[in-house]
């Protein structure tokens, strides 16, 4: 074999290696873009559910966003189906630009959904005096059922507050939890009025409460609750 022939063979081999390297890089690019498209499809689906859920609460987003999101979902599904047949020799610029544009729109849609849901899930709900509930329990008043309802409602609200995008049924869960707290508040108010509540809680403190606080109305209330015998007078 002459020197010229050897050089020519080396050049052919180098070109083949270079082409193989390009194909590997292109294949890697396609795999990366395919993962991005699948993630975008799942995100758009979640955001679509969020938009639908907000609508049940009467919350409307920008009128242009919803049809654009629908179009994007269809385009992403079509793109996902076409990726396995993409030519590994074709330049990836167009595909990358399409995925980048989808990411940009999803970011805008996500921000709109998150802001609308944050406003919806943080209403001025009822204020429950949980210390009072605990005090009533230690005073011998049956409040276990109320306490359990409060804990369940608060647990639901905590989950919803930590969820950036609403899921299907979240609006109903939110309404049910708030209504449960309202009901608990009414039940507590029926058990003890504010004056009686202050006496019961004050008596549980380290320094107690002045004897003058035990008016005839308070004594009648404690008697009605069946806990008058739990109070005692200490001379100082």
C-alpha positions in Angstrom: 0.0 0.0 0.0 1.4 3.4 -1.0 1.6 6.3 1.3 -1.0 8.2 -0.7 -3.5 5.2 -0.4 -2.9 5.1 3.3 -3.6 8.8 3.7 -6.8 8.5 1.6 -8.0 5.6 3.8 -7.3 7.6 7.0 -9.3 10.5 5.6 -12.3 8.3 4.8 -12.1 6.8 8.2 -12.0 10.3 9.8 -15.0 11.4 7.9 -16.9 8.3 9.0 -16.0 8.9 12.7 -17.1 12.5 12.4 -20.4 11.6 10.8 -21.0 9.0 13.5 -20.2 11.5 16.2 -22.7 14.0 14.6 -25.4 11.3 14.5 -24.8 10.5 18.2 -25.1 14.1 19.2 -28.2 14.5 17.1 -29.7 11.4 18.6 -29.0 12.8 22.1 -30.6 16.1 21.1 -33.7 14.3 19.9 -33.9 12.3 23.2 -33.6 15.5 25.2 -36.2 17.3 23.3 -38.5 14.3 23.5 -38.3 14.4 27.3 -39.0 18.1 27.3 -42.1 17.6 25.1 -43.4 14.9 27.4 -42.9 17.1 30.4 -44.6 20.0 28.6 -47.6 17.8 27.8 -48.0 16.8 31.4 -47.7 20.4 32.6 -50.2 21.7 30.1 -52.6 18.9 31.2 -52.2 20.0 34.8 -52.7 23.6 34.0 -55.7 22.8 31.9 -57.3 21.0 34.8 -56.4 24.0 37.0 -58.1 26.4 34.5 -61.2 24.1 34.5 -61.3 24.0 38.3 -61.0 27.8 38.6 -63.9 28.1 36.2 -66.1 26.2 38.7 -65.4 28.9 41.2 -66.3 31.6 38.6 -62.7 32.6 38.1 -61.8 33.5 34.5 -58.3 33.9 33.1 -57.2 35.9 30.0 -59.6 35.0 27.2 -56.7 34.3 24.8 -54.9 31.9 27.1 -57.4 29.1 27.1 -57.7 28.6 23.3 -53.9 29.0 23.0 -53.4 26.3 25.6 -55.7 24.0 23.8 -53.8 24.6 20.5 -50.5 24.1 22.3 -51.6 20.7 23.7 -52.6 19.5 20.3 -49.3 20.7 18.8 -47.3 19.0 21.5 -49.0 15.7 21.0 -48.4 15.9 17.3 -44.8 16.8 17.9 -44.3 13.9 20.3 -45.7 11.5 17.7 -43.4 12.8 15.0 -40.2 12.8 17.0 -39.4 9.0 16.6 -39.4 9.5 12.8 -37.1 12.6 12.9 -34.1 12.5 10.5 -31.0 12.3 12.7 -29.1 14.2 9.9 -31.5 17.2 9.9 -30.5 20.3 11.9 -32.3 20.5 15.3 -32.7 24.3 15.3 -36.4 24.4 14.3 -37.3 21.7 16.8 -35.5 23.5 19.6 -37.2 26.8 18.7 -40.6 25.1 18.9 -39.9 23.6 22.3 -38.5 26.9 23.6 -41.7 28.8 22.5 -43.8 26.2 24.2 -41.9 26.6 27.4 -42.4 30.4 27.2 -46.1 30.1 26.8 -46.4 27.5 29.6 -44.6 29.8 31.9 -47.1 32.6 31.3 -50.1 30.3 31.7 -48.7 28.8 34.9 -48.2 32.3 36.4 -51.8 33.2 35.6 -53.2 30.0 37.1 -51.1 30.2 40.2 -52.0 33.8 40.9 -55.7 33.2 40.4 -55.6 30.1 42.6 -53.6 31.9 45.3 -56.4 34.5 45.5 -59.1 31.9 45.5 -57.7 29.6 48.2 -56.9 32.4 50.7 -60.3 33.8 51.7 -61.0 35.4 55.0 -62.2 32.2 56.7 -63.6 31.9 60.2 -61.2 32.4 63.1 -61.4 29.4 65.4 -60.1 29.8 68.9 -58.4 26.4 69.2 -57.0 27.2 72.6 -60.6 27.7 73.8 -61.6 24.3 72.3 -58.6 22.6 74.1 -59.6 24.4 77.4 -63.2 23.4 77.1 -62.0 19.8 76.6 -59.8 19.9 79.7 -62.7 21.5 81.6 -64.8 18.4 81.0 -67.0 19.7 78.2 -67.6 17.3 75.3 -65.9 19.0 72.3 -64.0 16.1 70.8 -66.2 15.9 67.8 -65.7 19.6 67.1 -62.0 19.3 67.6 -61.7 16.5 65.1 -63.8 18.5 62.6 -61.5 21.5 63.0 -58.3 19.4 62.6 -59.7 17.8 59.4 -60.7 21.1 57.9 -57.4 22.7 58.8 -55.5 19.7 57.3 -57.4 20.1 54.0 -56.7 23.9 53.9 -53.0 23.3 54.5 -52.8 20.8 51.6 -54.6 23.3 49.3 -52.4 26.2 50.4 -49.3 24.2 49.5 -50.7 23.3 46.1 -49.6 25.9 43.5 -52.0 24.6 40.8 -55.5 23.4 41.7 -56.5 19.9 40.9 -59.9 18.7 39.9 -62.2 18.9 42.9 -60.1 21.4 44.9 -62.6 24.2 44.8 -65.3 21.9 46.3 -62.7 20.7 48.9 -61.9 24.3 49.8 -65.6 25.3 50.2 -66.3 22.2 52.3 -63.4 22.9 54.6 -64.4 26.5 55.1 -68.1 25.5 55.7 -66.9 23.0 58.3 -65.0 25.6 60.2 -68.0 28.0 60.1 -70.1 25.2 61.5 -67.6 24.5 64.3 -67.5 28.2 65.1 -71.3 28.2 65.5 -71.2 25.1 67.7 -68.6 26.6 70.0 -70.6 29.9 70.2 -73.7 27.8 71.2 -71.7 26.1 73.9 -70.1 29.2 75.4 -70.6 32.9 74.9 -67.5 35.2 74.8 -67.8 36.3 78.4 -68.1 32.7 79.6 -65.2 31.7 77.4 -63.0 34.3 78.9 -63.8 33.1 82.4 -63.1 29.5 81.6 -59.8 30.3 79.8 -58.7 32.8 82.5 -59.4 30.3 85.2 -57.0 27.8 83.5 -54.1 30.3 83.7 -51.4 30.3 86.3 -52.9 33.3 88.2 -56.5 32.4 87.8 -59.3 35.0 87.5 -60.8 37.4 90.0 -63.8 36.1 91.9 -65.8 39.1 90.7 -65.8 37.6 87.2 -68.1 34.9 88.4 -71.4 36.8 87.9 -74.7 35.2 88.2 -74.8 34.8 84.4 -71.4 33.1 84.4 -72.4 30.8 87.3 -75.6 29.8 85.4 -73.5 29.1 82.3 -71.0 26.9 84.1 -73.9 25.1 85.8 -75.6 24.5 82.4 -72.3 23.0 81.1 -72.0 20.8 84.2 -68.5 22.1 85.1 -69.2 24.4 88.0 -67.7 22.0 90.5 -64.4 22.1 88.7 -63.8 25.7 89.9 -62.5 26.5 93.3 -61.7 29.7 95.3 -58.1 30.4 96.4 -57.5 33.1 99.0 -54.3 35.2 98.4 
